[in-house]
Every structure is written in structure tokens, then in C-alpha cells.
Amino acid sequence: MALRPLDLLIVALYLAGITAFGVRFRKPRRTLRDYFLADRNVPWWAIALSIVATETSTLTIISIPGLAYDTNLGFLQVALGYCVGRVVISFVLLPLYFRGELFTAYQLIERRFGPSLRSLTAGMFLLTRAAADGVRIWAVSMVVMLAIGTGEVASVALITVLTLIYTLEGGLAAVIWTDVVQLFIYLGGTLAGLFLILAAVPGGWDAIVELGSLNSKWQALDFSWSFATPYTFWAGVIGGGFLTTASHGTDQLMVQRLLAARGLRESRLALLSSGVVILLQFALFLVIGVALFAFYRLAEPSTHFAKSDLVFPTFIVQHMPPGVAGLLIAAILAAAMSTLSSSLSSLASTTVVDFLLRRRPQADEQHRIGLSRRITFVWAIVLFAVALLSRRGGRVVEVGLAIASVAYGALLGVFLLGALTRVAHSRGAAVGMAAGLAVNVYAWLWTVLPWTWYVPLGTIVTFVTGYAASVVLNRNGEARA
């Protein structure tokens, strides 16, 4: 079921071309600010597109259509929450990040709570980001295996190595500008795929609408108050809002981009405009899922899939004409490489700035850059290993979001304690963080509560417990940090 020669050529040209394009951003002499923040000279629209591309991993492209194939358009309610979260970040957290010269989100925690809590929050980011992105890398390996016919290890290694090359050489500038190129590739490929699916369905768009209506596929809003249902309006807007406030406001993966803007105004503009694109993009992927549902009911009713994540990749390989299939596989690889490069840069910047350079603050720029490149290489190996351990699970988009959401609640709770209160101190915040993380782990492993509620639950528990613990410790004469 591998791709035809023309499609393989297109995929090969994409992989070679994007790697060469990223390497062009290598500079013989650079500073840490240039390597990790692109010298804070990136236009807002490029940051906005980079945010969208990073947010759009392979999980999104192959699993969101699979989600609509299985259910309906309910995931759009989460995308609405994503827009709400961006508004909160723009006016609560972003002004704090632009007070001074920050490289990572966790330097803000040290400014408010001291070095110990900075290490704790940065360490939690490293663990959860590595775990969640390991799932994302595994997702793309499924596509590579279907398209090229390589084994699991070779598929993961191919994408990891090529992405590492330009991330290692070009720093954040290479990451952002390759993101921009990759966004246009995957959106163009996905739109081409949608039109070809419409042409392949007997009866075309009218048949898709009719069959979708008969099977409740077009339902986008659910106002029921069911905590066991992951995609209701309330779970989407509240849970999605909290999730985005955490992921884009406390996670170095996104904060690093926002810090690369020329100022607060451009950073805010980049973040808010990216929300509009994300909402439209999720609508596109979900409609593709409904169209695929119609195709496999009307054109090939005997087809069955072990996992809905395989529906879109299988259609691409089996039914797309020569050239278009290669373009779509390249589009999926573009989304994967965009997320992976961003992950490598954010993991490396947090490791270097929040841990290693605190031990050697007097190190010169040459040493800092050399160290950053070595740490980037180490994280590539770690993500490769985690991807190979991520071969079991449900729909990959939900697995990845669940892993991230378990920790995001505690992280967001600590950031809000620092931004919104004066009473909270480091010991109280640490107690709250432990409580929020413990509650979310329990909810994830031993309850039926869906992942959309993990971040609100963890944030509230962390904030309330951290505030109460700070008050109690103050009354007992504990010194404030």
C-alpha cells in the first residue's frame, strides 16, 4: 500500500527542501538571544502562523478527521475555548512577560516565587512536553509506515533526524520560518484532499450533507451538563479555555514564540489572530472526517478500520491520484516537523536557561551556544525513545492532550497565584501545585472524567490550595519567599 514513485519523489523533495531551507538560517556567530528568541525581530504575522503550525501537529491532521468520522463536529466547542484562552493570556500573562528580558516562562516564576519553584515548574514542563510530543512523533510514524513502507523505528528516526538538522543549525528563526512554509503546505494539501474526497463520494456534497444529517455528524454544539462527555459546550469553552491559557501562557513551547515578538502589542496581535485561524482550521479537518464517513459508507461500505486515526492516511494512499497523495503526505509530515522542531527548541531553551546556566552564569556566548546545540541533540534522542514507547493507546490526539492536561492545571494554577495574588508565596504555591497534580493524576487514571476537565480541575485545586496554604503558613510565622 506504499506510495507510487511520483508521490515518493514529492515527499523526498519536500523533506530535502525544508531541511535545506531551515539550515539557511545558520549564523557563524550568534548570541543566546538570537538562538532561542530569533533576536526578538520576528513580525507578528509570522509568529501567528508559527503558533498555528506548532499547534497543528500530525495528531490534528490525522486524528481530528478520525474523531469526526467516529462522532461529530463537537470538537469545535474545544476550539472556541482555545479562542477564549488566548484573550485571557493577552491581558493577564503577556504584560508580565514583557517586563524585562526573559528567555523562558519559568523565569517569571522565579521573579515572583524564587528559584526553587522555578526549577519545579520548568522540570514539570520538560517531563510533560517530552511525554506528549513522544505521542505526536509516533503519530507521524503511522503515516510514514503507510506511505513509504518503512518500519516503526526507521519511520520515527527519519523525521527526527531531518528536523533535528535545521533546528540545531538555525535556532528559533529556522523553526518559525519553516513553520510558516509548512503551514501553507499542509493547508494547501488538506484543501486539495477535501475537494478530491468530495469528488469521490457518490452524490458529492449533497450526499455527504444528507448522510451526515441522518447520523448526527453535523452536530457541533451540545449544551448538556454531563461531566462524563468530553465534548459539550461547557467542557469545550471552559476546558478548552483553561487548556489554552495553560498551553500558550505557561508552556515554553508557545511562550518562546510570544517572547520573540518585537513588543507586547505585536505579541498580543499574533496570539489573538492565531485563534481565528485555528478555529477555521479545525472546522476544515472535522468536515473532512464527515466526508470520509460518507465515502466509506457509500463507496466502500465493507471497509473497516482498527483505529479511526488510520482513516485519512489510508484514503490518501489508496485513493488519491498520483502527485496529490504525495502532496498530502508531505502536508502531514510538515505539521509533524513543525511541532517537533518547536518542541526541541523549547526543551533545549528551558534546560539551558532554567537549569544549566544558573550553575554557570558567567559562561561566554560561545559556550552557551555550544551547550544549547548539544542539549538540542540530547532531547532529540529522548523524544525518539519516548515515541517508541508510545505505540499503544486510543486516538492519538486525545492521548496527547490528556497527558499534557494532567500537568497543565498545576502549572496554570501557580502562574495565576503569582499574577493575581500578593498573599501566595513559594511554599504555599508548591503545596498547591502538588495537590493539583495529584488530583489530576487521580482523575486521569481512576475516574471517567474526560480530559477536557483536567486543566480547570487542576487549576482550581492548585490555586485554592496554594492560596489557603500560604495564608496558614503566614499565620504560623513562616517566612515568605
Summary of the structure (lengths in Angstrom):
residues: 481
radius of gyration: 22.1
end to end distance: 60.9
largest distance: 75.0
contacts: 1903
relative contact order: 0.19
helix: 79%
strand: 0%
